[in-house]
Amino acid sequence: MSILMPKASAVWLIENTSLTFEQIADFCGLHELEVTHLAQKEGLSSIRGADPIARGDLERAEIEKAEKDPDYRMKASTPLNAAAITKKAPPRYTPVSRRQDRPDAIAWMVRNHPEVPDAQFAKLLGTTKATIEAVRNRSHWNSANIKPVDPVTLGLCTQIELDAIVSKAAEAKARSEARKRKLEDGPKLKPIGAADDADAADEIETSDAE
């Protein structure tokens, strides 16, 4: 069963419980290595924890049961609303109170997912290419105060939306690299005149031998 804001929930569970990384990964739908990364200083500083108990995703009793038994796998309290996922989203609108968080989200995207084209995450975050470039080259008016923060944690997009564009960009990058390798590994034409020079050299060697 999937939950909303899995990484933010994982960070909260890492910081506030004695659960194993495997238990946290299983509950949040993440790979255990992702949880290990989140537990490191860099991971904890880039994502703000979100309490799954307060959101109604998890009961305190489930955590207590899992803390006593490392083999126990926690169960989410409420199922993910599938209709909310499949329903076509209206044009993105970011509340005024959250617009100031956009540069932080852009900095996080630039640092963690440079493979995603600017046009795609400009649409995801409801920002512009000019703002993205300003954050990237540190010419943004508030550069001194910008700190990379996961846009999901900031509420600027959902984990599903973020994963979708990251996956799409990764596939495009893989195809591009495959084409590049194919060109590099393919047969190469000799420069014009190279074959004639080689024949001439053979003739000279034959003549010297005689």
C-alpha positions as CSV (number, residue, x, y, z in Angstrom):
1,M,0.0,0.0,0.0
2,S,1.5,3.4,-1.0
3,I,1.5,6.5,1.1
4,L,1.8,10.1,0.3
5,M,5.2,11.9,0.9
6,P,7.1,8.6,1.4
7,K,10.6,10.2,1.7
8,A,9.4,12.8,4.1
9,S,7.7,10.1,6.2
10,A,10.9,8.0,6.1
11,V,12.9,10.9,7.4
12,W,10.5,11.4,10.3
13,L,10.6,7.7,11.1
14,I,14.4,7.7,11.0
15,E,14.6,10.6,13.4
16,N,11.8,9.7,15.8
17,T,11.7,5.9,16.0
18,S,14.0,2.9,16.5
19,L,12.6,1.1,13.4
20,T,15.1,-0.7,11.1
21,F,15.8,0.8,7.7
22,E,14.2,-2.3,6.2
23,Q,11.0,-1.7,8.1
24,I,10.9,2.0,7.1
25,A,11.7,1.1,3.4
26,D,8.9,-1.4,3.4
27,F,6.3,0.9,4.8
28,C,7.3,3.9,2.7
29,G,7.6,2.0,-0.6
30,L,11.3,2.8,-0.9
31,H,14.5,0.8,-1.5
32,E,16.5,0.1,1.7
33,L,19.4,2.0,0.1
34,E,17.3,5.1,-0.3
35,V,16.5,5.0,3.4
36,T,20.1,4.5,4.2
37,H,20.9,7.6,2.1
38,L,18.2,9.6,3.8
39,A,19.6,8.7,7.2
40,Q,22.9,10.3,6.3
41,K,23.5,13.9,7.2
42,E,23.0,15.2,3.6
43,G,19.8,13.3,3.2
44,L,18.3,14.5,6.5
45,S,19.3,18.1,5.8
46,S,17.7,18.2,2.3
47,I,14.3,16.7,3.2
48,R,12.0,17.9,6.0
49,G,10.4,15.1,7.9
50,A,6.6,14.7,7.8
51,D,4.7,12.9,10.7
52,P,2.7,10.0,9.1
53,I,0.8,9.7,12.4
54,A,-0.5,13.3,12.2
55,R,-1.5,12.7,8.6
56,G,-3.5,9.6,9.5
57,D,-1.2,7.3,7.5
58,L,0.0,5.3,10.4
59,E,-1.1,4.4,13.9
60,R,1.2,4.8,16.9
61,A,0.4,1.2,17.9
62,E,1.9,0.0,14.6
63,I,5.2,1.7,15.3
64,E,5.3,0.3,18.8
65,K,4.6,-3.2,17.5
66,A,7.3,-2.9,14.8
67,E,9.9,-1.5,17.3
68,K,9.5,-4.7,19.4
69,D,9.7,-7.0,16.4
70,P,12.2,-6.2,13.6
71,D,10.4,-8.8,11.4
72,Y,7.1,-7.0,11.7
73,R,5.9,-5.0,8.7
74,M,3.7,-2.0,9.5
75,K,0.4,-1.4,7.7
76,A,-0.8,2.0,6.6
77,S,-4.0,3.2,8.4
78,T,-5.8,4.4,5.2
79,P,-5.6,3.4,1.6
80,L,-4.2,5.9,-0.9
81,N,-7.0,7.7,-2.7
82,A,-6.5,6.3,-6.3
83,A,-9.0,8.7,-7.7
84,A,-6.9,11.7,-6.6
85,I,-4.0,10.2,-8.5
86,T,-5.7,9.4,-11.8
87,K,-7.8,12.5,-12.0
88,K,-6.4,15.0,-14.4
89,A,-4.8,17.9,-12.4
90,P,-5.9,21.4,-13.1
91,P,-3.3,24.0,-14.1
92,R,-0.8,24.3,-11.3
93,Y,-1.4,27.1,-8.8
94,T,1.1,27.6,-6.0
95,P,-0.3,29.5,-2.9
96,V,1.4,32.8,-2.2
97,S,2.6,31.5,1.1
98,R,4.6,28.7,-0.7
99,R,6.0,30.7,-3.6
100,Q,8.9,31.8,-1.6
101,D,9.9,28.1,-1.3
102,R,10.3,27.6,-5.1
103,P,14.0,28.7,-5.2
104,D,14.7,26.0,-2.5
105,A,12.9,23.4,-4.6
106,I,14.7,24.5,-7.8
107,A,18.1,24.3,-6.0
108,W,17.2,20.7,-4.9
109,M,16.2,19.7,-8.4
110,V,19.4,21.3,-10.0
111,R,21.6,19.4,-7.5
112,N,19.8,16.0,-7.4
113,H,18.3,15.7,-10.9
114,P,20.3,17.7,-13.4
115,E,19.2,15.3,-16.1
116,V,15.6,16.7,-16.0
117,P,15.1,19.4,-18.7
118,D,14.4,22.8,-17.4
119,A,11.1,23.0,-19.2
120,Q,9.8,19.9,-17.4
121,F,10.6,20.9,-13.9
122,A,9.6,24.5,-14.6
123,K,6.1,23.1,-15.3
124,L,6.3,20.8,-12.3
125,L,7.1,23.6,-9.9
126,G,5.1,26.3,-11.6
127,T,8.2,28.5,-12.3
128,T,10.1,29.8,-15.3
129,K,13.3,28.8,-17.1
130,A,14.8,32.3,-16.2
131,T,14.3,31.6,-12.5
132,I,15.8,28.2,-12.8
133,E,18.8,29.6,-14.5
134,A,19.2,32.3,-11.9
135,V,19.2,29.8,-9.1
136,R,21.6,27.5,-11.0
137,N,24.2,30.3,-11.6
138,R,23.6,31.9,-8.3
139,S,22.5,35.2,-9.8
140,H,19.1,35.0,-8.0
141,W,18.4,38.0,-5.8
142,N,18.1,35.7,-2.7
143,S,20.9,33.3,-3.5
144,A,22.5,33.7,-0.1
145,N,19.4,32.2,1.7
146,I,18.5,29.5,-0.8
147,K,18.8,25.9,0.6
148,P,18.0,22.8,-1.4
149,V,14.8,21.2,-0.2
150,D,12.7,18.4,-1.7
151,P,9.7,20.0,-3.6
152,V,7.5,17.1,-2.3
153,T,8.3,18.1,1.3
154,L,7.5,21.7,0.4
155,G,4.2,20.7,-1.0
156,L,5.0,22.1,-4.5
157,C,4.3,18.7,-6.1
158,T,3.5,15.1,-5.3
159,Q,6.0,12.3,-5.1
160,I,4.2,10.6,-8.0
161,E,4.6,13.7,-10.2
162,L,8.3,14.0,-9.3
163,D,9.0,10.4,-9.9
164,A,7.3,10.5,-13.3
165,I,9.5,13.3,-14.7
166,V,12.7,11.9,-13.1
167,S,11.9,8.5,-14.7
168,K,11.2,10.0,-18.1
169,A,14.4,12.0,-18.0
170,A,16.4,9.0,-17.0
171,E,15.0,7.0,-19.9
172,A,15.8,9.8,-22.3
173,K,19.3,10.0,-21.0
174,A,19.8,6.2,-21.3
175,R,18.6,6.3,-24.9
176,S,20.9,9.2,-25.8
177,E,23.9,7.5,-24.2
178,A,23.1,4.3,-26.1
179,R,23.0,6.1,-29.4
180,K,26.3,7.8,-28.6
181,R,28.0,4.5,-27.7
182,K,26.6,3.0,-30.9
183,L,28.2,5.8,-33.0
184,E,31.5,5.5,-31.1
185,D,31.7,1.7,-31.5
186,G,30.6,1.6,-35.1
187,P,32.9,1.2,-38.1
188,K,35.0,4.3,-38.8
189,L,35.8,5.5,-42.3
190,K,39.5,6.2,-43.0
191,P,40.3,9.8,-43.9
192,I,40.5,10.5,-47.7
193,G,44.0,9.6,-48.9
194,A,44.8,7.4,-46.0
195,A,44.3,4.2,-48.0
196,D,46.4,5.5,-50.8
197,D,49.2,6.4,-48.4
198,A,49.1,2.9,-46.9
199,D,49.3,1.3,-50.4
200,A,52.2,3.5,-51.3
201,A,54.0,2.6,-48.1
202,D,53.5,-1.1,-48.9
203,E,55.0,-0.6,-52.3
204,I,58.1,1.1,-50.9
205,E,58.6,-1.7,-48.4
206,T,58.3,-4.4,-51.2
207,S,60.8,-2.5,-53.4
208,D,63.3,-2.2,-50.5
209,A,63.0,-5.9,-49.8
210,E,63.8,-6.8,-53.5
